[in-house]
Amino acid sequence: MAATTQWAHTKEELDTRKRSSATRRFEEALQRKIVGQREAVQALVELYQVFCAGLCSPGRPVGNLLFLGPTGSGKTRIVEAAAEVLFGDSRAVIKIDCAEFQHSHEIAKIVGSPPGYLGHRETHPLITQEELSKSHRENLKLSFLLFDEIEKASDSLWQLLLGMLDKATLTLGDNRRVDLSQTVIFLTSNLGGGEISELMQGGMGFVQPKDKPAAVDQKVERTAVEAARRKFSPEFMNRLDNVVVFHPLKRDELDEIVDMEFAQVQKRVLDSTAAAFLFRTTDEAREFLLEEGTDPRYGARHLKRAIERHVVSPFAKLLATGQVRSGDILLIDRYPGENELTFLKENERCSYNTHMIFAAPIANQLTN
């Protein structure tokens, strides 16, 4: 008599929204460094989760991401921030500025000259297996490759890119092959940036309270994607895993960036060998910097320049002339009607520990 096997059928609903602890730490660390741009953060987090699970497509890069949006919206910054979180160094990115490769012969800077060409031994490729491996850690074999302002690339670079995005390989001038299967390829473009800035005009370039944010965001995304489709070929667009549109920064987001920039300036002051002091600002001073640093054409870059000009440069003069000493506390204010900031030394002095003021760099043990 044949034996029969009975299976007990039980069903348990699984939660696909749940993330690993490593992915959560990565997301939290990235959100502390990036203001706004939630879609871009989520795209990187999802990609990192797939990589950690070992489910990346074989024979392809870990991910091919195209970042669109106006200048100064954080496209390059988010790549550097992710590198800082994962590798402990924001410079752990191989960056190719496509504006430097607008002519076909300049492609040799990337792949090296073939043997027999004059200067062959002196031409060192920008992308090599050794360069990609520099960012690898014992528990994280991952590399970042960034092509900035991809719309300025020459036809030769485009042909090179198509193979890299599809097959995850690059053949150098000396016929060595570079494996890109452990690499995330980022591409940035300002296409549609001018149209987006015009769309956001009205009240210093920010969305007005009467506007519906969702409707404006949809228009921004549609404008950027349509500009990309007009410029880039279907072969290129089909090789992308994700297209992310970066939105112009709003007023409340620029407020957050001011705080982050002040923290960076304070760190530079405390690291200075001249005199380490503390500073704080009034609301009037912050408002002045936002007025001076707000330009929808340049995004956060214009704000950073305003802080360098109106805060860092005066600090340098105060240090050089000995008007401030270690332990001093400065108040940055703006008097009504004045077109510059005022720096006041408060009477009380302070003692401090830099480790108490600034948290230590985020540990990169994210794959545990």
N, C-alpha and C positions, 0 to 999 in steps of 0.2 A: 504494500500500500504506500503510495507516494506521500511523502511528508509535505505539509503545506505550511507556508510562512505567513503570519499575519503581521501587518505593520500598524503600529499605533499612530494615527495621524493627529498631530497637534500643530497648531498655528500660533506663531508669536510675531506680532507686528514689530518691525524694526524701524529705527529712527535714522533716516538718511541725513537729517540736519545736524546730527551730533558730530562733533569734531574731536580729534585726538588732542591730548594735552599739549603736544609739540606744536600742532597747528594753532591752537588757541593762544599759546605764548607768542608765536610769530605774528598773529593777527593783532594782539594787544600791543606788542612792541612797535609794529608798523603804524598803528593808529596814533600812537604817541608822537610819531615823527611827521606824519602827513596830515595836513588840514584839509578837510573836505575830501572830494574825489573818492567817494565810497565805492563806486563801481570798480575803480582801478584797484583799490585795496582788496576787494572781494575776488577779483580776477586772479591776483597773485596768491591769495590764500587758497583758493580752489586748486590752482596749479600745484602749489606746494603740497597739498593734501594728496593729490594723485601721485606725485613723485615719491612721497614718503610711503605710500601704499605699494609702490613698485608696479603701478599699472600704466606707465607711460607707453605710448605706441612704439614698438620696436622699429629700429631703423630710421627714427625721426628725432629731431630735437625734443627736449623735454617740453618745450612750448614755443610757439611763434606768436608774439603779441605785437600788435600795432597800436600805438598811442597817438591819438589825434587831439588837436585842440590849440588854442592860441598860445603864444609865447608867454612864459612866466606863470603857467598854470600848474606846473609841477611834474611834467612828463619825465624829465631826466632825474629830477629829485627823488621820485619814488623808487627808481632803480637803484640809486645810490643808497637810499634809506634801507631798502631790502638787503643790499650787500652789507651794510653796516650791522644790521640785525643778525644775519646768517653767518657772515664771515668775520665780523669785528672790524671791518675797514670799508668805508664808503668808496674807496678807490679800487676795491677788488672787482673792478668791472673793466673788460676790454672795450674801450670806446672808440668807435670809428666815426669821425666827423665827415659826413658825406660831402660837405662843401669843399673839402680838400681833394675830392676824387671826381671832379667834373670832366676830366679828360681821360681817355682810354689808357694812355701810357702810364698814368699814375696808379693803375691797379697793381703794379709791381711792388708798391709800398705795402700792400696787404699780403700778397702771396710770395713775394720775392722774385728776383730775376732768374730766368732759366740758365743752366750752366752754359758757359761760352760767351755770355753777354758781358760787356764791359762793366765792371763793378759788381759782378755777381756775388763775390764773397763779402762785399761790404753792405749789400742790401739784405737787411734782416726783416723777415715777414712780421707783420703786426699780430697775425693770428697763427699760433703754433700750438702743438699739444702741450708743450712745456708751459706756455703762458696760460693756457686754460687750466692747467693743473695747479697753478699757484694758489688758487682760492680753495682748493680741496682741503677738507679736514678729515680726520680719522673716521668720523661718523657722518660725514656729509660730503659726498662726491658730486659737487654741483658747480657750474660755472655760469657767469653772466656775460653776454656779448651784446653790446648796444650799438646800433646804427642810428646816429642822430641826423635829423633833417634828411630823411631818406629821399624826399622828392628832388634833391639836388644831385643825386647819384648819376654817374655816367652809364651809358648802355652796357659797358663791360662789367661794371659792378652789379648791374641788374641781372645779367646772365649768371654771374657768380652767386648772387643771392638766391636765385631760383633753385639751384642745385643744393645749396646749404639748407634752405627751408624744407625741401622735399626729401632729400636723402641723408641729411645730417653728416655730410662729408665735404671736405674742401681739399683740393689738390694743389699743393704748393708748386712753385716754379721748379724745384728740384725733384718733383714727382713724389714727394712725401705726402701722405694722406693724414688729414686732421679729422679726428672723430668728434662729432658734435652731439652725440647721443646723450651726453650728460650736461647739456648746455641749454639755457633759456636764451632765445634770441629776441631781443627787444628792438623795435623800430619806432622812431618818433617822427612826426610830421606836423608842420604848422598849417597844412592845407585847410582852407576854410576859416582860418583865424581872423582875417579881415572882415569877412561876412558875419562871423559870430560877434565880433566887437561892435559892428553896426547894429546887430540885432539887440545887443544888450545896452545900447545907448539910452540915455535919459536918466539924469540924477547920478552923475559921476560914474556912469557905466554899470551901475548895479541894477538888479531886478527891483522894480518898484513894488510897494506893498499891495497895490491893486492887481498886480499880475498874478497869475496862477503859476506857481513854480513848476508843477508837472508839465504844463503846456509849454513853458519856456524851455525846459530841459529837453523836451521832445524836438522842438525846433532846432536847438543847438546840435543835438545828435544827428538829426536829419541833414542839416547843413554840412557838418563835418564829413559824414559818410558819403554824401553825394559828391563832395569835392574830391574825396579819395577815389571814388569809382571813376570819376572823369579823368583822373591823372594816371591811376595804376591799371595795369592789364588784368583781365580775368584770371590768367595763370598765376599772377602774384596774389590776388585776393583769395583765391581758392586754397592757397598754401598756408593761410593764417588760421590759427586756432581761435583767436579772439581779437576783436577790434573794440578798443575802449576809447570813449570820447571824454576828454577832460574839460570841465566847465569853467568859465571865468569865475574868479574868486569873488564871493560876496562880502559885504561889509563886516559881518560878524566873523567870517573866516579870516579876513585880514587882521581883525582884532587879535585873534589867536596867534597869527604869525608874528605880530608885534611882540607878544609875550615870549615867543620862542626866540626871536632875534635878540631881545633884551637879555635873555638867559645866556645866549652865546656871547654877547658882548661882555656880560659880567664875568663869564669864564675866562675870556681873553684878558680882562683886567686883572683877575686874580692870578693868572699865570704870568703876568708881566713882572719883569725883574726890577722895573723902576719903582713902583709903589702899588700895593694891592689895596683897593678901597671898595666900598659898596656904594650902590646908588639906587635911588628910587625915583619914580616920575609921578607928576600930577596928572589928572585927567586932561587938563588944558594942554600939557606937553604931548600927551598921546594923540590928542585930537589934531594938533599941529602936524605931527609926523604923518598921520593918516591923510591929511589934506595935501601935504607936500608929496607924499609917496603914492598917491592914488592916480593911476593912469591905466585905463582899460586896455591900451595897446601893449603894455609891458608887464602886466600882472604883478606878481610879488617881487619881481626883480627891481622895479622902480621903488618899492617900499624899502627894500634892503639898501638901495643907494641913498635914499633919504636918511636912513639911520646912520650910515657911514658918514655922510656929509654933516649932519646936524648933531650927532652924538659922539661918534668915534673920533672924528677929527678934533673937536674941542677937547676931548679927553687927552689926546696926544699933546696938545698945547699946554694943558694944565699940568701934565706930568713933566714935560720938558722944562717948564718954568718953576717947578718945585712948589706949586700952589696947593697941591694935595700930597698927603703922606699916607703911608700904610696905616690902615685902621680908620681912616676918615669915612664919613658918610656924606654923600652928595645928594642934593635934591635937584631934579631937573624940572623946571617950571617954564611957563610962558606967560608973560604979562599981557594984559589986554591991548590989542592994537599993534603989538610988536611982531615983526616978521622973523624972529629968531628966538632960540631958547635961552633961558637964563639958568646958570649953574650956581647953586648955593651950597656952602659947606655948613652942615649942621654941627652944633656944639658938641654933642656926644660922640665919643669914639667907640669903636667896637673891636672885639677880638673874634676870630672866626676860624673855622676849620673847613677847608674847601670840600672835604668829603661829606661834610654835613650839609653843604649848600647844594652840591650837585651829586646826583646818584652816580655810582660807578657804571661803566659801560655794560650794556646788557650782555649777559653770558650767551654764548652761541651754542650751548648744548641743547638744541631744540629738537633733536631727533630721538631723545630718550623717551 
